[in-house]
Amino acid sequence: RARSHFGSRQGSRLRTSDCKGCSKLPLVMTSLLAEISTPILQLGCALLVGFLAFRCEWVTEKQGLAFLTGRIGLPMLAFKAVTTADLDDVQFLAVLSCFIGKLFVYLLACAASWIAYRKGSRSDALISMAIFSFHVTAANDFVFGIPIMQAFYPETGMTNLVANVVIQNVVFQVCSLAVLGIGTATAQNVIADENPERQSVRTLKQLAQDPLLCAIVAAVAYSGLVNLFAPHLRGSQRLPWIVGELLDFFTRPFSVTALLLTGVNLATALETKSLHSSDSNSMYFVTIPICLVVAKNFLCPYISLAAAEVLLPGSENNRWHSFAFLYGLIPTSSAPMLVAMRVGQHIEVVAAAVSIGILVAFPMLIASAVLLGSDSMDEGRIDQQLHNSDLTALGLSFASLMLCIPCFRLRDRQSIWRKFPFRMLVWYVGACMFHALSGVLVNTLLPVCSRVGAYLISYCEIQRYVLVALMLHWLHRFEDGVRADKTIWIALVAPIPICACTPQPLTKKYCVQIGRA
């Protein structure tokens, strides 16, 4: 492949027409998309099956599945990954960048949990701090991380992934479980009568009983002995044949059981939410999962990327910048949910956050496969890829919204969708359909730099924002909802003067006179 140095001070770039190997780039992209999309589809199906199985009451007991996943499958998988990894090829600054991103969201979750729960009991604050801080750092390294690193970094990806796994379990997990032990002891009124020495012994005893941590420590010790007495052994040769076969046998179903358990707990979360419909519980079941997803799926990758650019400057380290960003994108594993099930707190919100995080990670990982998948990037091809993706998304959005219209049964005058507040959702669906149809027309019929297209898209965007504001306003003033129909004109008229300020679009490649994006 021809290497293109983006951001170089000289500004020299290789054009696609000047390199013979660039014709292979679409094939490389297709291969990367296939490698990323296939495991994502498999994991999504497993999550859906677990959700439907519990929702339809095909499965009514989940403790056995939790035991097989958290007490058997996960520790064995961690032991196998650490013992068979060659840590000689670790890029320590890249791993440090990932550590900095996790440390930032870890401290942020601890501070937010303490502030939110400090008015209650001290034990609730400590337990919440432990669970939520564990959630924002516990990446799903084995289920999502392995296929991602094998696709993007087939030579050194697994080595650096295992290094991050060791840091996660030795640093962040130990801290979270220690805080969890103190919180549970405080809740049981045990810690008040203990001296500091007994408190430390009891906390260490609880850590020693964690199977995942014990597996990581045993794997690190075993790897050290192998490097000392048999340094020539590499990869799977480090393990005896029978041990490797047993580990493969027990860890093979881990991905499926972990996602099934997550789907089961998501179904439990929805049931619990429907049983507790007060405002405080609604805020609890909605706000906390969203905050956890934002911290793990958005803040962590960008903080890791910023740290990598500081620690590893220069265009020659772009692949490690991408590594830090991709590792931060990996969604949360089922381990925090298992911890929450152990103490019986925050089970539903953690399950909801894990499920939402997986759904959010899907498009971000696929976009990363397109944009970060090769060392050479032709700007025109990327611009065309994004244009095609945007057009496809708009078309699918319009088609799916059309399928929603018959569900409203608007011909029936007694339909619930004709009554307040349900008809507000019908308004919003109509605005989304208008936006999708306008986007398709703008991207297919109008010129790329058309000011009319910019006006139309801006009008649709602002109209949806105004509709959301009206919906929130009338839901807050529910008793005055009969007047909601009289304010619909605001969403139709208010965007017009704002769109007058829309500038000439200059963000696409073909709009720039010099010919570069």
N, C-alpha and C positions, 0 to 999 in steps of 0.2 A: 504493500500500500504506500501511496505517497503521503508523507507526513506534512501536515499544515500547521504552522505555528501561529495560533490565534493570540492576539495581544502582543506580538513582538514589536519592539520599538521601531524596527526598520519598516514594518508594515508589509514585508514581502510575503506573498501567498502564492501557492501553487494552484492554478486553475484546473478544473476537471479535464479540460481539453488538452492540457499539457502533460498529463500523466497517463501511462498505459494501464496502470493497475486500477484506476478509478472505476472502470467498467464493472469491476467485481463488487463494488460497494452495495448495490441493491441486493445482491445475493447474500452479502454479509448481514445486511439489515434483516432480510427475510429469515435467515438462520437465527439471529438473535431474538427476533420477535417470536419465532416458534419456540425457542428454548425458554423464554420468559412466559409466554402466554399459556403453554401447556401445563406447567405446574400451577399457575394461577387458576386456570379452569378446574383442575383437579381439586385444589384446595377449596375453591368456592363451592363446588358440588358437595364436598364432604361437610362443609359448614351448613349448607342448605338441608342435607339429609338429616343431620343431627337436630336442626331446628324443627323440621317437620315430624321427625320421629317422636319427639317429646310433645309437640303441639297436638299431634293426632293421637297421643297416648299409646303409641306403639311401644314406647319405652317409658317406664314410670320410676325407675331407680337409677341413680347416676353415681352413687358412691363407689360401686365396683369399677366403673369406667374411670373414675378419678384416681382410684388406687393403681390401676394398671398403667395409666398415663403418667402420673406424677411420681409414683414410688418405684416403678420398675422400668418403664420405657425410657423416660427422660434421663435418669442417672446412667443407665447403660449406654445410651447414645452419646452422652457427654464424655464418658470414660473412653469410648472407642474413638471419638473425634480427637481428643487431646493426645492419646497415646500414639495414634497413627500419623500425627501432623509433624512435619519437619520444620521446627521453629528456627532453623538457621537462616531462612529467607525472610524473616520478619522485617518489615519497614517500620521501625519503632516510632518515627515521627508521625506516620500515618495513623498508627494505632493510638498514639498520644492525642492526635486530633479528635479521633472518635471518643476517647476518654474525656476530653474537655467538653465536647457536646453533651455527653451523658451527665457529666458533673454539673453542668449548668442547669439542665432540666431537673436533676435530682434535688439540688438545693432549692430550686424554685418550687417544686412540689412539696418539699418539707416545710418551707416557709408558709406557703398557701394553706396547707393542711392545718398547721398549728394555729394560724390566724382564724381559720374558719371554725375550728372545733375547740378553741381555748375557753369559750364560755361554758362548755359542758364539762364533763369529767376529764381529768388528766389522762386516764387510761384510754378513753375514746380518741383523744387527740394523738396520742402516741401510736395507737393501732392504725388510725387513718393515715398518719404520716408514713408509717412503714409500708402499708399496702399501696398507697398512691405513688410514693417515691420509687417503689419497686416496679410499679407498672410502667413508668416513663423511661426506665432504663433496661428492662428485660426484653431485649429484642428476640424475635423468633428465629434465632440463628440456624437451627437445624432444619426447620420446615421450609422457610423462605430463603435463608441466607445461603445454604449450600447450592441450590440451583442458580441463584443469582451470581454468586462468585464463580461458579464453574462456567457460566456463560460469558461473563465479562473478563475474568482473570483466571484462565484455566491453569496457569503455572503457579502463581503465588497467592491466588485469592483465598484458598482454603487455609493456608498457613496464617495469614493475617486475620482471617475470620476466627480461627481457633485462639489466637492471641487475645482477641477481644472477648471471646467466651471465658477465658481464664480470668481476665480482669473483671468482667461482669460478676462472676461467681465468687471471686476472692475478695473483691472490694465492695461493690454495691450491694450484692445479695447478703453478704455478712453484716453490713451496716443495717440493712433493712430488717433482717431477721433478729438482730440484736435489739433494735428498737421495738420490734414486735414482741419479743420475749419480755422486755420490761413492761410494755403496755398490758399484756395479758396477766402478768404477775400483779401489777397494780390493780387491775380490775378484780382480781381474786383476793385482794387485801393480804397478799403474801409478803410483799416487799417492805411493808412498814416495820415488821419485826426482825428484819434481817440486817446483818452488818454488811459492809461493802464487800468483804471477802466472799461471803456466802452468795451475795448477789452475782458476783463475777463467775463463781463456780456454776451457779444455776444457769446463767446465760450461756456459758461455754458448753454446758451439757446439752442445752437445747440446740445449739449450733451443731454439735457432734451428732445429733439425732436426725439432722437434715440429710436425706440420701443424696441429693444432687451435689451439695457441698462436699460430702465425703467422697463421692465419685471423682470430683475435680481434683481434690487433694491427693487421692490415691493415684490418679492418672499422672499428675505432675511428678509425684515421687517415683512412679514406675518409669516414666520417660527419662528421669535423671539417672536411674540405675542402668537403663539400656544404653544411654549415651556414654556412661562410664565404662561398662564392661563389653558392650557390643556396638561401637559407634558406626560400624559399616552397615547396620540394618536400617532400612528406610521404609516408610509407609506401613502397609499392612504386615510387612515382615517382622515388625516389632512385637507382634502378638503371636503366641502359639496358635497353630492351625485350629485346634479344637475350640480355643477361647474365641477366636475370630468368628468361627461358624456359629457359636452360641450367641454371641453378641448380635450378629446379623439376623439370626432367627428371632430374637426378642425385640429388636429395635425396628424391624421391618414395618410393623403396623403402627408405629408411633404417630406419624403424620396424620393418618386417618382418625385414630382415636382422639388425638388432641383437638382436631377440628370438630369432630362429633361432639365432644364434651363442651366446646365453646358454643356450638349451636344449641345444645340442650340448655345451657345456662342463659343464653339469649332468650329462649322461649320462656324460661322462668322469670327473667327480667320483665318481659312484656306482661305476663300474668300479674306479677306483683305491682307493676305500674297501674294496671287497670283496677286493682283492688284499692289502691291508695291514690285517690284523685284530688287531694287537697293541693293548695298552691305550694306549700312548703315541700311536700313530697314530689310534686311535679318539677320544681326547681332542682331538687336533689337528683331525680332520675334523668334529667335533661342536661343540666348545667355541668355536673361533674364529668360525665362521659365526654362531652364536647371539649372541656378544658384538658382532659387527659389526652385526647386525640390531637389537639392542637400542640400540646407540649411534645408528644412523641413523634408525630408524623410531620410537623412543620418546623418547630423550633430546633429540635435536635439535629436534623440534617443540615440546616443552614448554619447553625453554630459550629458544627463539625467542619463544614466546608470553609467557613471563615478562618477557623483555626488552622486548617491544612494550608490555606493560602498564605498564612503568616509564617508557619513553621517550614513550609516547603515552597518558597517563592520560585517563580520562573515557569516558562511554558513547558520545560522538559519534565516538570512534575505534575502535569495536568491529569495524568492517569491516577495519581494518588489523591488529587483533589476530588476526582470523580468517585474514587473508592470511599473516601470519607462521607461524601454525600449519599452514595448508594447504601452504605451501611446504616446511616441514620434513617433512611427510608424504610428499612425493614420493620414491619409492624410488630406489635407486642405479642409475646408468646402466651401460652395458657398458664405459665407458672404463677403469675400474680393471682389468677383466678383460683388456683389450687390453694394458695396461701390464704386467700379470703374465705374459701370453703373450710379451711382448717379452724379458723377462729370464728366463723359464722357471722362476719360483718362485711358489708359492701360487696356481696357476691353479685348482685344483679347489675350494679353500675359498672363493675369491673368487666363482667361478661359483655355488657353493651359496648363499653369502650374498646374491648378487644375486637369485637365484630365490626364496629364502625371503622376502627383503624385498619382492618384488613380491606374493607371496601374502599377506603380512601387510598390505600397503598396501591391498589390494582392499577388505576390510570397513571399514577406517578411512576411506577416501575416500567410500564409499557412506554411512556414518554421518554424515560431515561434510556430504554433500549434503542429508541430512534435517535436521540440526540447525543448519547455518550457511547454509542456502540462501536465506533471505529476511531482510529487515530486521524483519519482524513475526513474533513467535513466540507462539502461543497455547499455554500450558502444558498445558491439557487435551488438545489435539491431539497434542502431543509425547509426553505420557504414553501416549496411546492408540497412537501409532506404535511406541513402544518395547515396549509390551505385545504388540502384534501381531507385531513382529519376534521377540520372545522366544518366543512361542507357535509361530511358523513354524519357528524354528530347532530347537526341541525336537521338533516333529513330524517334520521331515526327519532329525534325528539318530536318532530311534527307527526310522524306516523304513530308513535306510541300515544301521543295526546289525542289523536283521532280515535284510537281504540278506547280511550277513557270516556268519550262523549256518550256512547250508549249506556254506560254504567250509571249515568246521572238520571236517566229516565225523565227527561225534561218535559216530554209530552204529557206525562201524568201530572195533573194539577195538584194532586195530593202528595206528590213526591217530596221527600224530606229535603232534597237538594234545591227546592224552590223556596225554602224557609230559611230565615236567619238563625244561626250564622253560617249554615252550610252553603248557601248560595254565594258567599264570598269566595269560597274555593273554586266555584264554577267561573267566577270573574277572573280569577288568577290563571286558571287553565286556559281561558280564552286569550288572555294577554300573552301567555307563553306560546300558544299556537301562532298568534300574530307575529311574535318575535321570531320563531323558527321559520315561518313562511317568508318573512321579510329577509332573513339571513340567507335563505336559499336563493331568492330572487336577486339579491345584491351580489352574491358570489358567482352567479351564473349569467345574468343578463347585463348588469351595469358594468362600466369600466372599473378597473381596480382602484383608481384614484378619484372616483366620483364623489363630489361633495354631497350629492343627493343621497347616495348610499350611506355616507357618514351621518347625515341628518336622520335618515330612517332608522338606522341601528341605534343611534343615541336616543331617539324618541322611544323605541321599544324598551331599552334598558331602563330609562328613567321612569317609564310608565309602570314597569314591574316594581320598582322601588317604592313608588307612590302607593301602589295597591297594597303592598306589604305594610306600609305605614298606616293606611286606612284600616286594614284588617286588625292590626294590633290595637288601634285606637278604639274600634267598636267592640272588640272583645273585652277591652278594659272597662268600657261603659256599656255593659251588656243590656242594661235596662232601657237604653236609648237606641237600641239596635234597629227599631222600626224606621229610623231616619237614615239608615245606612245607604239605602237605594238612592236617596237624594244627593249623596255626596260622590257618587260614581263619576260625575262629570269632572271632578278634580283630577282624577287619574287620566282623563282624556285631554284636558286643557293645560294642566300645569307643565307637562314636559315641553310644550311648544316654545315658550320664550327661552327656556334653558338651552334647547337645541340650537337657537340662533347663535350661540357662542361656540358652536362646534368648529374647530379649525380645519384647514385643509389636511387630509390624511397624508402623513409622510412616513409611516412606520413600515410600509411594505417595500420590498426591494425595487419593484418597478416604478415606484413613486419617486425615488431618489434620482436626480438628474445624472449624478456621476456613475450610476449603475451598480452601486454596492449598498447592501442593507446596513 
